[in-house]
Amino acid sequence: MKAAFSGIAILLLALFLAGSCQAQALTSTTEGLLGGGVLGAGAGALVGSAVGHPLGGALIGGGLGAAAGGLIGHGLQVDQERNDELAGEASAEQRELDRQRAQIHQLQAEEIARLQAQQARTVQIQQQQMAQSLETE
């Protein structure tokens, strides 16, 4: 009975410590380390209490859980950092595409204005030529 209470006390202490750390921004590695440690300590305390060594079970389980959780959390953190990097690159590429589209639209508008002006000059010249030909008749 005393062993079960020791295991529960260790688990509650680990949960308290993990909860108090949540006030700060934690990395995925740290979250995995804490979460794995807490779960491992709880499982270890339960297994250890069955064989009469809840503290030893909690320590071993906590260590193994922390190591496994830390490795998993680190993998998740590396993936998240890479995803953030790729998102930044995609955003920069999208801004460049938007800039190029705007430039294309501006060039098209300038070309249309140039062609309209050229057409207006051509019409004006044709009208002048017609007027001259009518005057000479």
PAKOL-834991 format. One record per residue (C-alpha): x, y, z; residue in three letters; residue number from 1. Coordinates in Angstrom, 1 decimal, m for minus. Layout:
<recs>
u->X&v->Y&w->Z&residu->ala&num->NUM
...
</recs>
This chain:
<recs>
u->0.0&v->0.0&w->0.0&residu->met&num->1
u->2.8&v->2.4&w->0.9&residu->lys&num->2
u->4.5&v->1.6&w->m2.4&residu->ala&num->3
u->1.4&v->2.5&w->m4.4&residu->ala&num->4
u->1.2&v->5.8&w->m2.5&residu->phe&num->5
u->4.8&v->6.5&w->m3.3&residu->ser&num->6
u->4.2&v->5.8&w->m7.0&residu->gly&num->7
u->1.2&v->8.1&w->m7.1&residu->ile&num->8
u->3.1&v->10.8&w->m5.3&residu->ala&num->9
u->5.9&v->10.6&w->m7.8&residu->ile&num->10
u->3.4&v->10.7&w->m10.7&residu->leu&num->11
u->1.7&v->13.7&w->m9.2&residu->leu&num->12
u->5.0&v->15.5&w->m8.6&residu->leu&num->13
u->6.0&v->14.8&w->m12.2&residu->ala&num->14
u->2.6&v->16.1&w->m13.5&residu->leu&num->15
u->3.0&v->19.2&w->m11.4&residu->phe&num->16
u->6.4&v->19.9&w->m12.7&residu->leu&num->17
u->5.4&v->19.3&w->m16.3&residu->ala&num->18
u->2.3&v->21.6&w->m15.8&residu->gly&num->19
u->4.3&v->24.4&w->m14.3&residu->ser&num->20
u->6.7&v->24.3&w->m17.3&residu->cys&num->21
u->3.8&v->24.8&w->m19.7&residu->gln&num->22
u->3.6&v->28.5&w->m18.6&residu->ala&num->23
u->6.7&v->29.0&w->m20.8&residu->gln&num->24
u->6.9&v->28.3&w->m24.5&residu->ala&num->25
u->8.4&v->24.8&w->m24.9&residu->leu&num->26
u->10.0&v->23.2&w->m27.9&residu->thr&num->27
u->8.6&v->20.0&w->m29.2&residu->ser&num->28
u->11.8&v->18.3&w->m28.0&residu->thr&num->29
u->11.2&v->19.6&w->m24.4&residu->thr&num->30
u->7.5&v->18.7&w->m24.6&residu->glu&num->31
u->8.3&v->15.2&w->m25.7&residu->gly&num->32
u->11.0&v->14.8&w->m23.0&residu->leu&num->33
u->8.6&v->16.0&w->m20.3&residu->leu&num->34
u->5.6&v->14.0&w->m21.6&residu->gly&num->35
u->7.6&v->10.9&w->m22.1&residu->gly&num->36
u->9.2&v->11.2&w->m18.7&residu->gly&num->37
u->5.9&v->11.7&w->m16.9&residu->val&num->38
u->4.3&v->8.8&w->m18.7&residu->leu&num->39
u->7.3&v->6.6&w->m18.2&residu->gly&num->40
u->7.6&v->7.5&w->m14.5&residu->ala&num->41
u->3.9&v->6.7&w->m14.0&residu->gly&num->42
u->4.1&v->3.4&w->m15.8&residu->ala&num->43
u->7.4&v->2.6&w->m14.1&residu->gly&num->44
u->5.9&v->3.4&w->m10.7&residu->ala&num->45
u->2.9&v->1.1&w->m11.4&residu->leu&num->46
u->5.1&v->m1.8&w->m12.6&residu->val&num->47
u->7.6&v->m1.1&w->m9.8&residu->gly&num->48
u->4.9&v->m1.2&w->m7.1&residu->ser&num->49
u->3.9&v->m4.6&w->m8.3&residu->ala&num->50
u->7.4&v->m5.9&w->m7.6&residu->val&num->51
u->7.9&v->m3.8&w->m4.4&residu->gly&num->52
u->10.1&v->m1.0&w->m5.9&residu->his&num->53
u->7.9&v->1.8&w->m7.0&residu->pro&num->54
u->10.6&v->4.5&w->m6.8&residu->leu&num->55
u->13.1&v->2.5&w->m8.8&residu->gly&num->56
u->10.4&v->1.7&w->m11.3&residu->gly&num->57
u->9.4&v->5.3&w->m11.6&residu->ala&num->58
u->13.1&v->6.4&w->m12.0&residu->leu&num->59
u->13.8&v->3.8&w->m14.7&residu->ile&num->60
u->10.5&v->4.3&w->m16.5&residu->gly&num->61
u->10.9&v->8.1&w->m16.3&residu->gly&num->62
u->14.4&v->7.9&w->m17.8&residu->gly&num->63
u->13.3&v->5.6&w->m20.6&residu->leu&num->64
u->10.2&v->7.6&w->m21.2&residu->gly&num->65
u->12.1&v->10.9&w->m21.2&residu->ala&num->66
u->14.6&v->9.5&w->m23.7&residu->ala&num->67
u->12.0&v->8.1&w->m26.0&residu->ala&num->68
u->9.8&v->11.3&w->m25.7&residu->gly&num->69
u->12.8&v->13.5&w->m26.3&residu->gly&num->70
u->13.8&v->11.6&w->m29.5&residu->leu&num->71
u->10.2&v->11.7&w->m30.8&residu->ile&num->72
u->9.8&v->15.4&w->m29.8&residu->gly&num->73
u->13.1&v->16.3&w->m31.5&residu->his&num->74
u->12.0&v->14.6&w->m34.7&residu->gly&num->75
u->8.8&v->16.5&w->m34.6&residu->leu&num->76
u->10.7&v->19.8&w->m33.9&residu->gln&num->77
u->13.0&v->19.2&w->m36.9&residu->val&num->78
u->10.0&v->18.5&w->m39.1&residu->asp&num->79
u->8.3&v->21.7&w->m37.9&residu->gln&num->80
u->11.3&v->23.8&w->m38.4&residu->glu&num->81
u->11.7&v->22.5&w->m41.9&residu->arg&num->82
u->8.0&v->23.1&w->m42.6&residu->asn&num->83
u->8.4&v->26.7&w->m41.4&residu->asp&num->84
u->11.4&v->27.2&w->m43.6&residu->glu&num->85
u->9.6&v->25.8&w->m46.6&residu->leu&num->86
u->6.5&v->28.0&w->m45.8&residu->ala&num->87
u->8.8&v->31.0&w->m45.7&residu->gly&num->88
u->10.3&v->30.1&w->m49.0&residu->glu&num->89
u->6.9&v->29.5&w->m50.6&residu->ala&num->90
u->5.7&v->32.9&w->m49.3&residu->ser&num->91
u->8.8&v->34.6&w->m50.8&residu->ala&num->92
u->8.2&v->32.9&w->m54.1&residu->glu&num->93
u->4.5&v->33.9&w->m54.1&residu->gln&num->94
u->5.5&v->37.5&w->m53.5&residu->arg&num->95
u->7.9&v->37.3&w->m56.4&residu->glu&num->96
u->5.2&v->35.8&w->m58.6&residu->leu&num->97
u->2.8&v->38.6&w->m57.6&residu->asp&num->98
u->5.4&v->41.2&w->m58.4&residu->arg&num->99
u->6.0&v->39.7&w->m61.8&residu->gln&num->100
u->2.3&v->39.5&w->m62.6&residu->arg&num->101
u->1.9&v->43.1&w->m61.7&residu->ala&num->102
u->4.9&v->44.0&w->m64.0&residu->gln&num->103
u->3.3&v->42.0&w->m66.8&residu->ile&num->104
u->0.0&v->43.8&w->m66.4&residu->his&num->105
u->1.8&v->47.1&w->m66.4&residu->gln&num->106
u->3.7&v->46.2&w->m69.6&residu->leu&num->107
u->0.5&v->45.0&w->m71.3&residu->gln&num->108
u->m1.2&v->48.3&w->m70.3&residu->ala&num->109
u->1.7&v->50.3&w->m71.7&residu->glu&num->110
u->1.7&v->48.3&w->m74.9&residu->glu&num->111
u->m2.0&v->48.8&w->m75.4&residu->ile&num->112
u->m1.7&v->52.5&w->m74.8&residu->ala&num->113
u->1.2&v->52.6&w->m77.3&residu->arg&num->114
u->m0.8&v->50.7&w->m79.9&residu->leu&num->115
u->m3.8&v->52.9&w->m79.4&residu->gln&num->116
u->m1.7&v->56.1&w->m79.8&residu->ala&num->117
u->m0.1&v->54.6&w->m83.0&residu->gln&num->118
u->m3.5&v->53.8&w->m84.3&residu->gln&num->119
u->m4.8&v->57.3&w->m83.5&residu->ala&num->120
u->m1.8&v->58.8&w->m85.4&residu->arg&num->121
u->m2.5&v->56.5&w->m88.4&residu->thr&num->122
u->m6.1&v->57.5&w->m88.5&residu->val&num->123
u->m5.2&v->61.1&w->m88.2&residu->gln&num->124
u->m2.7&v->60.8&w->m91.1&residu->ile&num->125
u->m5.3&v->59.0&w->m93.2&residu->gln&num->126
u->m7.8&v->61.7&w->m92.5&residu->gln&num->127
u->m5.3&v->64.3&w->m93.5&residu->gln&num->128
u->m4.5&v->62.5&w->m96.7&residu->gln&num->129
u->m8.2&v->62.2&w->m97.5&residu->met&num->130
u->m8.7&v->65.8&w->m96.8&residu->ala&num->131
u->m5.8&v->66.7&w->m99.1&residu->gln&num->132
u->m7.0&v->64.5&w->m101.9&residu->ser&num->133
u->m10.5&v->66.1&w->m101.6&residu->leu&num->134
u->m9.0&v->69.6&w->m101.8&residu->glu&num->135
u->m6.9&v->68.7&w->m104.9&residu->thr&num->136
u->m10.0&v->67.4&w->m106.7&residu->glu&num->137
</recs>
